[in-house]
Structure formats: structure tokens, C-alpha cells
Amino acid sequence: MTSLPDHPNIMHPAPQYLQIALATGRRHSFTYLPPTSLPHNQALVAGVRLQVPLGNRQIVGILVAVSDQCNIVATKLKKAIVVLD
């Protein structure tokens, strides 16, 4: 089975990167990818709570920003688990 090559006239959605504040004692946000279970028509807005993986546990964080650019390679990022709000 072969995959189709990218066509220059087809619009691919830009990946979204989530900046999430976590209660870790650090004064910066952490970058995550949206959860797989997020419906395509659901917009994420600042202030919603998300459950995310951190180390070997799962914690709740607050979304502070959504961006379409990130200086971290996407393959290094983890996905948020679920939107709670």
C-alpha cells in the first residue's frame, strides 16, 4: 500500500500547541498537543482545565494559550489526556 504525496493545493490544518499551567512550583507553562478525543469542532479557550501526563502521573492543568507554532519538535511532545471543562 502506498501513501499519496502531499498536494500543494490541499490545505492541511496547522497543528495546535497547548500552553498549560501546572502546579509544579515552576513559573512557566508546559507545551502539550491536544487530546486525541477532542472533536474537530471543539475550540479550546484559555481557562479550561485539562488532564495531562507529567512523568509517571496524571495531573490537572489550566490552558493559558493555544498557538500554531512551537520551538519543540512535535514528536517530543505528549498529548493532553482529556478536556475537563
Beta strands, then each sheet from edge to edge (+ up, - down):
strand 1: 17-21
strand 2: 30-32
strand 3: 49-54
strand 4: 57-67
strand 5: 82-83
sheet 1: 2+ 1- 4+ 3- 5+
end
